[in-house]
Amino acid sequence: MELNVELVELRLEGGLLAGRIHVPVPVQITAGQYFLAASGRPDEALAAVVFPAGNMDGWLDLAPPLPSAWLAGTLLHLRGPLGRGFRLPVVRRVALAALDGITARLRLLWNQALVQGAEVALFTRRIPASLPDAVEVLPLESLPDVSGWAEYLALDGTLPQVLEWKSRLAFPGVAVEALVNLPMPCGGMGECGVCSVRTRRGWKHACQDGPVFDLYELEAL
């Protein structure tokens, strides 16, 4: 889907720029999918990768960080949603971990888990300003302690962060997925290789095969 939209609102979340756009048609999004957004500014050579943080009738919240040059009222060309998102099973206990401190990319996922009636624990070093009361916030370093509690685990961070935590975690029999946050400039159009990720099944492109991967499939470079 390609849309021309307006960035109607900007705000700071944890010192980073987040925003809201008006979308003229309903958009079906899976948590973890992304969009490419281009402002058409002459100093913006590539479209920006943006992740949704909320989806309401006519509105789409964008997770930080957004380009610092964007202003309220900026017109954007939006392409997406793109890529593979999280596949949350129907479970009772869900653990989410924001490895880089940015929790907004996980917001759609915890909302989905709550709708399913699951208990949700969020592990982070930075407490979000707005969070449902039903979501318990715990220190990131305590994540290994819930291996006997969680029935599903989702990580979100850079590739080095995800691989580091993979070596520290043991969740036998539990589905574990990771959103790998890295540059995806072509959005699957050119297979430029910038977002290549090594897996047990060979090299994959995060822009198409991810950015959400089975954690157990990821391998160090």
Rosetta silent file (secondary structure, phi, psi, omega in degrees, C-alpha in Angstrom):
SEQUENCE: MELNVELVELRLEGGLLAGRIHVPVPVQITAGQYFLAASGRPDEALAAVVFPAGNMDGWLDLAPPLPSAWLAGTLLHLRGPLGRGFRLPVVRRVALAALDGITARLRLLWNQALVQGAEVALFTRRIPASLPDAVEVLPLESLPDVSGWAEYLALDGTLPQVLEWKSRLAFPGVAVEALVNLPMPCGGMGECGVCSVRTRRGWKHACQDGPVFDLYELEAL
SCORE:     score description
SCORE:     0.000 S_00000001
   1 L     0.000  136.134  175.956    0.000    0.000    0.000 S_00000001
   2 E  -124.858  130.569 -176.076    1.223    3.488   -0.843 S_00000001
   3 E  -136.407  148.713  167.997   -0.324    6.587    0.704 S_00000001
   4 E  -101.455  121.585 -171.664    0.289   10.304    0.868 S_00000001
   5 E  -132.260  167.167  178.664   -0.239   11.349    4.480 S_00000001
   6 E  -114.401  133.415  173.894    0.276   14.301    6.779 S_00000001
   7 E   -81.213  101.221 -169.622    2.410   14.266    9.924 S_00000001
   8 E   -91.012  -16.762 -175.236   -0.102   16.017   12.154 S_00000001
   9 E  -150.901  139.856  172.754    1.639   15.767   15.514 S_00000001
  10 E  -125.772  147.127  177.795    5.145   15.514   16.951 S_00000001
  11 E  -154.612  164.607  177.626    6.117   14.797   20.552 S_00000001
  12 E  -100.088  131.891  173.342    9.083   13.681   22.594 S_00000001
  13 E  -126.906  110.727 -177.511    9.195   10.193   24.076 S_00000001
  14 L    62.410   31.526 -179.789   12.265    9.543   26.180 S_00000001
  15 L    81.474    2.950 -179.578   13.990   12.467   24.518 S_00000001
  16 E  -115.063  152.688 -174.644   13.339   11.069   21.026 S_00000001
  17 E   -81.327  123.571  173.697   10.942   12.351   18.378 S_00000001
  18 E  -121.436  169.697 -177.028    7.678   10.421   17.914 S_00000001
  19 E  -159.265 -177.615  178.761    4.621   11.401   15.920 S_00000001
  20 E  -140.618  137.624  177.659    1.146   10.772   14.587 S_00000001
  21 E  -121.491  154.433  174.228   -0.114   10.727   11.014 S_00000001
  22 E   -94.698  127.519  178.582   -3.579   10.850    9.535 S_00000001
  23 L  -115.663  128.927 -173.180   -4.328    7.909    7.242 S_00000001
  24 L   -77.809  -14.189 -179.092   -7.335    8.176    4.902 S_00000001
  25 L  -131.704  155.723  177.381   -7.998    4.418    4.661 S_00000001
  26 L   -61.845  139.892  179.894   -7.904    1.542    7.186 S_00000001
  27 L  -123.414  122.721  177.536   -4.460   -0.043    7.509 S_00000001
  28 L   -90.604  120.129 -173.969   -4.012   -3.611    8.747 S_00000001
  29 L  -127.738  139.239  169.542   -0.739   -3.884   10.673 S_00000001
  30 L  -101.716  134.431  178.310    1.019   -6.698   12.490 S_00000001
  31 L   -52.348  131.747 -178.864    3.198   -5.642   15.415 S_00000001
  32 L   101.205  -17.630  173.704    6.807   -5.536   14.248 S_00000001
  33 L   -73.910  166.825 -175.508    6.076   -4.556   10.650 S_00000001
  34 E  -138.566  170.409  174.808    7.395   -1.240    9.361 S_00000001
  35 E  -124.990  156.488  164.916    6.819    1.504    6.792 S_00000001
  36 E  -103.399  128.198 -177.338    9.099    3.527    4.548 S_00000001
  37 E  -125.966  126.429 -179.276    8.260    7.224    4.792 S_00000001
  38 E  -121.124  131.945 -179.666    9.704    9.904    2.506 S_00000001
  39 L   -90.368  -16.068 -177.202    9.228   13.630    2.989 S_00000001
  40 L    79.380    5.207  177.623   10.577   14.650   -0.419 S_00000001
  41 L   -65.149  141.899 -179.448   13.016   17.086    1.190 S_00000001
  42 L   -63.812  -23.500  179.533   16.087   17.712   -0.986 S_00000001
  43 L   -91.535    6.362  179.415   18.353   16.852    1.950 S_00000001
  44 L  -110.850   95.355 -174.524   16.594   13.502    2.501 S_00000001
  45 L   -74.240  -33.212 -176.243   18.204   11.051    0.105 S_00000001
  46 L  -124.631  152.553  174.340   16.489    7.939    1.445 S_00000001
  47 L   -68.327  151.972 -179.798   13.113    7.166    2.918 S_00000001
  48 E   -92.538  141.019  172.510   13.040    6.662    6.685 S_00000001
  49 E   -81.691  122.771  179.488   12.109    3.363    8.307 S_00000001
  50 E  -127.771  142.320 -179.566    9.273    4.010   10.760 S_00000001
  51 L  -110.264  136.200  177.023    7.503    1.583   13.072 S_00000001
  52 E   -71.416  143.472  177.423    3.869    1.924   14.115 S_00000001
  53 E  -120.242   -3.524  179.957    3.181    2.342   17.822 S_00000001
  54 E  -173.642  145.093 -177.151   -0.596    2.605   17.644 S_00000001
  55 E  -138.380  105.472  178.470   -3.351    2.119   15.104 S_00000001
  56 E  -120.649  169.842 -179.056   -6.718    3.828   15.548 S_00000001
  57 L   -58.540  112.803  175.992   -9.446    4.758   13.106 S_00000001
  58 L    84.334   -3.192 -176.011   -7.895    7.338   10.809 S_00000001
  59 E  -135.916  147.390  176.349   -4.681    7.692   12.834 S_00000001
  60 E  -136.017  119.429  176.017   -1.340    5.940   13.037 S_00000001
  61 E   -83.889  140.467 -179.217    1.165    6.608   15.815 S_00000001
  62 E  -112.245  130.906 -178.801    4.839    6.368   14.863 S_00000001
  63 L   -74.198  151.120  173.778    7.463    5.130   17.302 S_00000001
  64 L   -74.141  159.468    0.850   10.635    7.113   17.923 S_00000001
  65 L   -94.426  139.935  172.011   13.080    8.012   16.650 S_00000001
  66 L   -97.017  159.706  178.049   11.771   10.006   13.680 S_00000001
  67 L   -56.141  134.342 -176.200   14.044   12.196   11.530 S_00000001
  68 L   -66.263  -19.987 -179.011   14.881   15.394   13.380 S_00000001
  69 L   -81.597  -11.785 -179.779   14.181   17.496   10.269 S_00000001
  70 L   -72.802  143.126  179.400   10.520   16.498   10.141 S_00000001
  71 L  -125.748  157.695  173.255    8.004   19.085   11.311 S_00000001
  72 L   -59.798  133.331 -175.980    4.315   18.969   12.134 S_00000001
  73 L    97.233   -8.375  178.252    2.465   19.424    8.867 S_00000001
  74 L   -63.074  134.931  175.761    5.121   17.626    6.817 S_00000001
  75 E   -89.681  132.579 -176.530    3.637   15.628    3.945 S_00000001
  76 E  -123.502  143.498  169.621    4.950   12.078    3.724 S_00000001
  77 E   -97.837  119.272 -171.622    4.795    9.374    1.099 S_00000001
  78 E  -110.544  132.036  175.456    4.188    6.155    3.021 S_00000001
  79 E  -126.007  126.561  179.997    4.808    2.632    1.721 S_00000001
  80 E   147.474 -169.697    3.102    3.831   -0.415    3.719 S_00000001
  81 E   -72.162  149.738 -173.632    3.262   -2.165    5.991 S_00000001
  82 E  -122.868  156.577  171.933    6.343   -4.170    5.065 S_00000001
  83 L    81.436 -177.307 -179.734    8.175   -7.210    6.360 S_00000001
  84 E  -100.387  128.139  179.592    7.376   -9.991    8.787 S_00000001
  85 L   -98.339 -168.444  177.643    5.992   -9.049   12.169 S_00000001
  86 L   -70.909  148.093  176.309    5.555  -10.869   15.471 S_00000001
  87 L  -119.532   82.772 -175.697    3.471  -14.024   15.562 S_00000001
  88 L   -75.172  118.871  175.525    2.015  -13.987   19.038 S_00000001
  89 L   -76.903  168.808  175.931    0.480  -17.334   19.990 S_00000001
  90 L   -81.282  101.543 -177.493   -2.506  -17.600   22.297 S_00000001
  91 L  -133.407  171.424 -177.032   -0.716  -17.868   25.643 S_00000001
  92 L   -97.692  -24.349 -174.207   -1.291  -16.778   29.237 S_00000001
  93 E  -135.433  120.972 -174.138    2.046  -15.134   30.084 S_00000001
  94 E  -122.031  130.573  175.254    3.985  -12.830   27.767 S_00000001
  95 E  -113.324  133.128  178.738    7.409  -11.265   28.359 S_00000001
  96 E  -124.708  140.346 -177.540    8.608   -8.324   26.246 S_00000001
  97 E  -133.273  118.452  175.744   12.100   -6.829   26.352 S_00000001
  98 E   -93.102   94.248 -172.526   13.141   -3.437   24.959 S_00000001
  99 L   -68.574  -28.224 -179.930   16.895   -3.997   24.725 S_00000001
 100 L  -102.220    8.079  176.897   17.648   -0.456   23.521 S_00000001
 101 L    85.942   -6.286  179.321   15.185    1.248   25.870 S_00000001
 102 L   -94.895  105.711 -174.446   12.680    2.166   23.139 S_00000001
 103 L   -88.379  -15.999 -170.784    9.446    0.474   24.180 S_00000001
 104 H   -63.355  -30.562  179.636    7.085    2.031   21.607 S_00000001
 105 H   -67.351  -15.800  179.103    7.863   -0.547   18.907 S_00000001
 106 H   -97.700   -0.930 -172.736    6.423   -3.169   21.280 S_00000001
 107 H   -63.432  -44.089  178.191    3.229   -1.236   22.046 S_00000001
 108 H   -61.618  -33.912 -177.902    1.057   -2.949   19.437 S_00000001
 109 H   -71.406  -44.205  179.887    2.289   -6.298   20.712 S_00000001
 110 H   -69.524  -30.754  174.938    1.465   -5.731   24.368 S_00000001
 111 H   -64.691  -40.956  178.012   -1.956   -4.406   23.385 S_00000001
 112 H   -63.176  -41.905  179.686   -2.565   -7.578   21.382 S_00000001
 113 H   -64.163  -40.679  179.493   -1.477   -9.719   24.326 S_00000001
 114 H   -65.509  -39.217  177.462   -3.789   -7.856   26.700 S_00000001
 115 H   -60.854  -34.501  178.762   -6.728   -8.300   24.318 S_00000001
 116 L   -76.662   -5.378  179.409   -6.007  -12.036   24.409 S_00000001
 117 L    85.775   16.630 -178.147   -6.217  -11.917   28.194 S_00000001
 118 L   -84.400  152.836  166.767   -2.515  -12.596   28.810 S_00000001
 119 E   -78.217  139.360 -175.663   -0.404  -11.335   31.674 S_00000001
 120 E  -127.580  129.429  174.070    2.312   -9.041   30.284 S_00000001
 121 E  -118.961  128.258 -178.979    5.721   -8.185   31.740 S_00000001
 122 E  -109.674  123.845 -179.429    7.845   -5.504   30.081 S_00000001
 123 E  -106.466  122.968 -175.118   11.599   -5.531   30.695 S_00000001
 124 E  -161.233  158.456  174.028   13.392   -2.260   30.046 S_00000001
 125 L   -94.529   -5.497 -177.900   15.945    0.184   31.399 S_00000001
 126 L  -132.883  113.466 -177.282   13.669    3.125   30.565 S_00000001
 127 L   -74.184  125.678  179.677   10.120    3.240   31.926 S_00000001
 128 L   -68.795  152.793 -177.843    7.663    4.548   29.302 S_00000001
 129 L   -70.504  -35.405 -177.208    5.562    7.566   30.147 S_00000001
 130 L  -123.567  120.520 -176.071    2.283    5.944   29.137 S_00000001
 131 L  -151.241  136.395  176.479    1.632    2.300   29.926 S_00000001
 132 L   -59.637  144.695  179.649   -1.502    0.276   30.737 S_00000001
 133 L   -59.942  -26.351 -176.671   -1.782   -0.609   34.406 S_00000001
 134 L   -74.822  -12.712  179.942   -1.992   -4.270   33.447 S_00000001
 135 E   -93.098  119.954  178.607    1.571   -4.264   32.083 S_00000001
 136 E   -85.945  132.628  179.947    4.180   -4.940   34.764 S_00000001
 137 E  -104.030  129.946 -177.811    7.511   -3.143   34.289 S_00000001
 138 E  -133.758  156.359  178.717   10.698   -4.886   35.429 S_00000001
 139 E   -63.007  142.667 -178.620   14.444   -4.171   35.074 S_00000001
 140 H   -58.181  -38.197 -175.836   15.967   -5.506   31.872 S_00000001
 141 H   -65.829  -15.708  179.152   18.698   -7.356   33.791 S_00000001
 142 H   -89.406    4.601 -177.317   16.055   -9.515   35.495 S_00000001
 143 H   -56.080  -43.461 -179.408   14.847  -10.960   32.167 S_00000001
 144 H   -60.312  -21.159 -175.224   16.597  -14.350   32.607 S_00000001
 145 H   -72.458  -13.984 -176.288   14.696  -14.865   35.865 S_00000001
 146 H  -100.579   17.063 -178.093   11.333  -15.327   34.113 S_00000001
 147 L   -61.346  -26.580  177.917   12.371  -18.337   32.036 S_00000001
 148 L   -91.683   -3.384 -177.970   10.025  -20.518   34.075 S_00000001
 149 L  -104.924  -47.612 -172.803    7.146  -18.045   33.882 S_00000001
 150 L   -70.992  139.604  173.532    6.938  -16.741   30.320 S_00000001
 151 L  -103.735   -7.253  176.506    5.190  -18.751   27.617 S_00000001
 152 E  -156.666  139.562  179.625    6.280  -16.314   24.905 S_00000001
 153 E  -132.370  133.535  175.659    9.159  -13.856   24.739 S_00000001
 154 E  -124.610  128.547  176.214    9.715  -10.969   22.334 S_00000001
 155 E  -107.619  154.008  177.252   12.954   -8.988   22.134 S_00000001
 156 E  -144.727  119.054  178.998   13.492   -5.667   20.384 S_00000001
 157 E   179.019 -173.514  176.892   16.901   -4.158   19.761 S_00000001
 158 L   -72.168  165.814 -179.489   19.879   -3.886   17.452 S_00000001
 159 H   -60.424  -46.105  177.201   21.446   -7.039   16.032 S_00000001
 160 H   -60.015  -39.255  178.488   24.432   -6.975   18.450 S_00000001
 161 H   -64.410  -44.113 -179.220   22.051   -6.506   21.399 S_00000001
 162 H   -62.526  -44.216 -178.754   19.803   -9.356   20.262 S_00000001
 163 H   -68.120  -36.401  176.767   22.745  -11.724   19.771 S_00000001
 164 H   -61.505  -46.911 -178.194   24.236  -10.778   23.135 S_00000001
 165 H   -71.039  -28.710  175.097   20.988  -11.529   24.931 S_00000001
 166 H   -57.969  -39.335 -178.949   20.528  -14.752   22.993 S_00000001
 167 L   -72.615  -14.747 -177.073   23.715  -16.025   24.641 S_00000001
 168 L  -102.648   -8.271 -172.743   22.370  -15.088   28.080 S_00000001
 169 L  -109.331  147.567  173.773   18.875  -16.546   27.836 S_00000001
 170 L  -139.960  101.785 -179.765   17.522  -20.045   28.230 S_00000001
 171 L  -122.585   70.268 -176.031   13.802  -20.403   27.532 S_00000001
 172 L   -61.740  133.348  177.420   13.404  -24.105   26.665 S_00000001
 173 L    75.694    6.351 -177.186   10.184  -24.938   24.892 S_00000001
 174 L  -110.460  135.550  174.658    9.165  -21.270   24.667 S_00000001
 175 E   -69.550  125.132  179.778    8.626  -19.351   21.430 S_00000001
 176 E  -127.361  122.247  178.962   11.141  -16.475   21.336 S_00000001
 177 E  -120.732  155.023 -178.895   11.086  -13.823   18.605 S_00000001
 178 E  -136.169  128.905  170.210   13.287  -10.797   18.049 S_00000001
 179 E   -86.660  113.795 -178.639   12.701   -7.565   16.181 S_00000001
 180 E   -94.098  112.012 -175.797   16.126   -6.748   14.747 S_00000001
 181 L   -92.735  108.088  179.112   16.389   -2.991   14.313 S_00000001
 182 L  -151.705  165.602 -176.462   18.851   -2.149   11.550 S_00000001
 183 L   -60.062  135.619  177.500   18.878   -0.028    8.353 S_00000001
 184 L  -135.532   65.100 -168.730   16.443   -1.207    5.668 S_00000001
 185 L   -65.213  -28.794 -175.615   16.781    1.526    3.014 S_00000001
 186 L   -94.452  -11.589  179.635   15.240   -0.312    0.055 S_00000001
 187 L    57.920   32.866  178.053   12.276   -1.820    1.866 S_00000001
 188 L    85.549    1.227 -177.076   12.630   -5.053   -0.074 S_00000001
 189 L   -82.438  -34.562 -171.423   12.645   -3.396   -3.483 S_00000001
 190 L  -117.236   -6.817 -175.956   16.309   -3.728   -4.388 S_00000001
 191 L    47.934   53.359 -175.130   17.807   -6.488   -2.232 S_00000001
 192 L   -73.954  -17.526  176.696   20.716   -4.156   -1.550 S_00000001
 193 L    86.646   -3.226 -179.423   22.066   -6.382    1.212 S_00000001
 194 L   -61.078  -34.171 -175.380   22.450   -3.627    3.798 S_00000001
 195 L  -100.131   25.190 -177.901   20.080   -5.451    6.153 S_00000001
 196 E   -63.350  136.177  179.717   21.552   -8.933    5.717 S_00000001
 197 E  -129.288  133.396 -179.949   21.197  -11.183    8.761 S_00000001
 198 E   -85.889  130.101  179.165   22.907  -14.535    9.195 S_00000001
 199 E  -130.348  173.410  176.992   20.623  -17.404   10.165 S_00000001
 200 L   -62.920  -22.027 -179.416   20.819  -21.176   10.408 S_00000001
 201 L   -99.968   16.827 -179.647   19.175  -21.274    6.989 S_00000001
 202 E   102.461 -171.291 -178.277   21.699  -18.905    5.418 S_00000001
 203 E   -76.798  135.604  178.744   21.704  -15.168    4.886 S_00000001
 204 E  -125.469  157.895  175.886   18.336  -13.427    5.050 S_00000001
 205 E  -100.166  121.851 -179.637   17.187   -9.862    4.369 S_00000001
 206 H   -60.771  -31.917 -176.799   15.573   -8.191    7.377 S_00000001
 207 H   -65.513  -27.268 -179.068   13.504   -5.972    5.079 S_00000001
 208 H  -112.355  -49.560 -175.996   11.690   -9.016    3.646 S_00000001
 209 H   -82.270  -15.493  177.815   12.333  -12.039    5.872 S_00000001
 210 L  -125.959 -147.712    9.382   12.161   -9.929    9.052 S_00000001
 211 E   -78.365   -0.072  177.026   12.607   -7.605   10.753 S_00000001
 212 E   -96.570  126.969 -179.773   11.140  -10.107   13.240 S_00000001
 213 E  -125.855  155.533  166.961   12.996  -13.430   13.397 S_00000001
 214 E   -64.756  123.201 -175.841   12.852  -16.586   15.453 S_00000001
 215 H   -58.268  -37.209 -176.413   15.635  -15.916   17.968 S_00000001
 216 H   -69.635  -15.958  178.711   16.907  -19.490   17.737 S_00000001
 217 H   -84.748  -19.569 -176.036   17.461  -19.071   13.987 S_00000001
 218 E   -76.590  142.925  178.219   19.808  -16.094   14.343 S_00000001
 219 L  -130.545  153.191  177.841   23.560  -16.627   14.274 S_00000001
 220 L   -67.799  152.234 -179.643   26.524  -14.366   14.986 S_00000001
 221 L   -71.636    0.000    0.000   28.309  -12.868   11.995 S_00000001
